[in-house]
Amino acid sequence: MRKWIIILFLALVAAPTRGYCFETSLLDMHKEVLEESKKIKGLLKDTKDVLLVNSMWDAALITMTQIEAYFSMMGVFNTIDPKEITPEPIRYLRLWLGKIKDTNQLNIKSLNALGEPKDKNTELHMAVLKVYYRKLNDRIDRELEKLNLIEESLEMDMATQQE
């Protein structure tokens, strides 16, 4: 009986995940970072801060790639039959999100360490990018909370099955 309750819970939580990555606020953050990266790339032709602007653009591209990889992982995760889901794929998703957070923190530190920008436009976009990294980390924390709940329910189900 308990197994069916947990499966029902997972169905309620995991069934909507077929389109999960498209409903998540991470997609919004991906779009925001993409738009900002386009603006940053536009600065390259006129800036006095070539190294800084290039670093900002590279960091934005890496962030978008990491988020896209997470969406791909969610797509693979969504192909697993709910009856066969184990905590392992969820742990992997959590680890990946943790790596994105670590990269964001490193990007913020790197931007601070590169020195003061000479152009006001560079300074503005640098500040915007730092805000995006902080917002993304907050959203990743919320995503991790959801994944933790799913993992805990799976572990409880597996423990119940072993008894």
C-alpha positions in Angstrom: 0.0 0.0 0.0 2.8 2.4 1.0 4.5 1.7 -2.3 1.4 2.8 -4.2 1.1 6.0 -2.2 4.8 6.9 -3.0 4.3 6.0 -6.7 1.2 8.2 -6.7 3.2 11.0 -5.1 5.9 10.6 -7.7 3.4 10.5 -10.5 2.0 13.8 -9.3 5.5 15.3 -9.0 7.3 13.6 -11.8 4.5 13.4 -14.4 4.5 17.1 -15.0 8.3 16.9 -15.5 7.7 15.7 -19.1 7.8 19.5 -19.8 9.5 20.3 -16.6 12.5 22.1 -17.9 10.3 24.3 -20.0 8.2 25.3 -17.0 11.1 26.0 -14.7 12.5 29.5 -14.0 15.8 28.2 -15.2 14.6 28.6 -18.7 13.8 32.2 -18.0 17.3 32.7 -16.6 18.8 31.1 -19.7 16.9 33.6 -21.9 18.1 36.5 -19.7 21.7 35.4 -19.8 21.4 34.9 -23.6 20.1 38.4 -24.1 22.8 39.8 -21.9 25.5 37.9 -23.7 24.3 39.4 -27.0 24.6 42.9 -25.5 28.1 42.0 -24.1 29.2 40.7 -27.5 28.1 44.0 -29.0 30.5 45.8 -26.7 33.6 44.0 -28.1 33.9 46.3 -31.1 34.1 49.6 -29.2 35.4 48.9 -25.7 38.6 49.8 -24.0 38.0 46.7 -21.7 38.5 44.0 -24.3 39.8 41.4 -21.9 37.1 42.1 -19.4 34.3 42.1 -22.0 35.6 38.9 -23.6 35.7 37.2 -20.2 32.2 38.3 -19.4 31.0 37.0 -22.8 32.8 33.7 -22.3 31.3 33.3 -18.8 27.8 33.9 -20.1 28.3 31.3 -22.9 29.5 28.7 -20.3 26.5 29.4 -18.1 24.1 29.0 -21.0 25.8 25.7 -22.0 25.5 24.4 -18.5 21.8 25.2 -18.3 21.2 23.6 -21.7 23.0 20.5 -20.5 20.7 20.4 -17.5 17.7 20.6 -19.7 19.1 17.7 -21.8 19.6 15.7 -18.6 16.0 16.4 -17.6 14.9 15.1 -21.0 16.7 11.9 -20.4 15.4 11.6 -16.9 11.8 12.0 -18.2 12.3 8.9 -20.3 12.7 6.7 -17.3 9.7 4.7 -16.4 8.4 6.0 -13.0 8.4 2.5 -11.7 12.1 2.1 -12.4 13.3 5.5 -11.1 16.1 5.2 -8.5 17.8 8.0 -6.5 20.9 7.8 -8.7 19.7 10.0 -11.6 18.3 12.5 -9.2 21.7 12.7 -7.4 23.3 13.3 -10.7 21.0 16.1 -11.5 21.6 17.6 -8.1 25.4 17.3 -8.6 25.1 19.1 -11.9 23.1 21.9 -10.5 25.8 22.2 -7.7 28.5 22.5 -10.4 26.5 25.3 -12.1 26.3 27.1 -8.7 30.0 26.7 -8.2 30.8 28.0 -11.7 28.5 31.0 -11.0 30.3 31.8 -7.8 33.7 31.5 -9.6 32.4 33.8 -12.4 31.4 36.5 -9.8 34.8 36.2 -8.1 36.6 36.4 -11.5 34.7 39.4 -12.6 35.6 41.2 -9.3 39.2 40.2 -9.7 39.6 41.5 -13.3 39.8 45.1 -12.1 37.7 48.2 -12.6 36.2 48.7 -16.1 37.3 51.8 -18.0 33.9 52.0 -19.9 30.6 52.8 -18.2 28.9 50.3 -20.5 31.2 47.5 -19.4 30.6 48.4 -15.8 26.8 48.3 -16.3 26.9 44.9 -18.0 29.3 43.5 -15.5 26.9 44.4 -12.7 23.9 43.0 -14.6 25.7 39.7 -15.2 26.6 39.4 -11.5 22.9 39.9 -10.6 22.0 37.2 -13.1 24.5 34.8 -11.5 23.1 35.5 -8.1 19.5 35.1 -9.3 20.4 31.9 -11.1 21.9 30.5 -7.9 18.7 31.3 -6.0 16.7 29.5 -8.6 19.0 26.5 -8.5 18.5 26.3 -4.8 14.7 26.1 -5.4 15.3 23.4 -8.0 17.5 21.5 -5.6 14.7 21.5 -3.0 12.3 19.9 -5.5 14.9 17.3 -6.4 15.6 16.6 -2.8 11.9 15.9 -2.1 11.8 13.4 -5.0 15.0 11.7 -3.9 13.8 11.4 -0.3 10.5 9.8 -1.4 12.3 7.4 -3.6 14.7 6.4 -0.8 11.7 5.9 1.5 10.1 3.7 -1.1 13.2 1.6 -1.6 13.6 1.2 2.2 10.0 0.1 2.4 10.5 -2.4 -0.4 13.5 -4.0 1.3 11.6 -4.5 4.6 
